[in-house]
Structure formats: C-alpha cells, structure tokens
Amino acid sequence: MKIAINSLSSAMNFQHQYRIIDHKAFHLAQRTARNAVSKYEWECAIFKLKQAYGFEAKEPFPILGDVRGNYTCTYSNLSTGEYHFTISRLINGDNKNVSCF
C-alpha cells in the first residue's frame, strides 16, 4: 500500500515544462481571447496559443454564421477550403458609410 502511494505521489509531482516559442503568436492569442465573443474566435485564439507553444494544430475552419469582429461568415465550403466573411452592415442592409476594400 505504501509503495503504491509513493509511486502515485511521484507521478503527480512530474510536470512538463513547456516554453513559448513564438511570443508574437502568444500575444495575438491573448488579444483574441480577450475580445472573443463567438466560438470561432475562441477556436482561433486556442489555435494561436498552440502555435505559440510549438504544437502542430489544424487551423479552425469557419461555418456559416460564425462571427469575427464586425464580419459574419456568409459562405463556407469545407471540401474546397473556401470561405467568405462579409461586413455585418451589408448583411443588415445598412450600406451607408461602408468602404470597399
């Protein structure tokens, strides 16, 4: 019994120490998470955090209706990898003072 407790306590004290590889991606992940209001923005923040620590991760793919800031996903095709974001004012019908870029 005592041997099992000792081995368990030594296993619990074992810690991995991960180091930040990309500080720019880490700060971008923090900024994205702080301003996140949608699930897609959280997924992007987690993706950037994984990149900052050097983990390989699949980039999040938006689905129809996902929001990123003032933009909403209006087209999403997973098989081709295409997606389009449109400014929310155009979707709501308020076209005034919208610059095209």
Summary of the structure (lengths in Angstrom):
residues: 101
radius of gyration: 20.8
end to end distance: 69.6
largest distance: 74.8
contacts: 216
relative contact order: 0.11
helix: 43%
strand: 15%
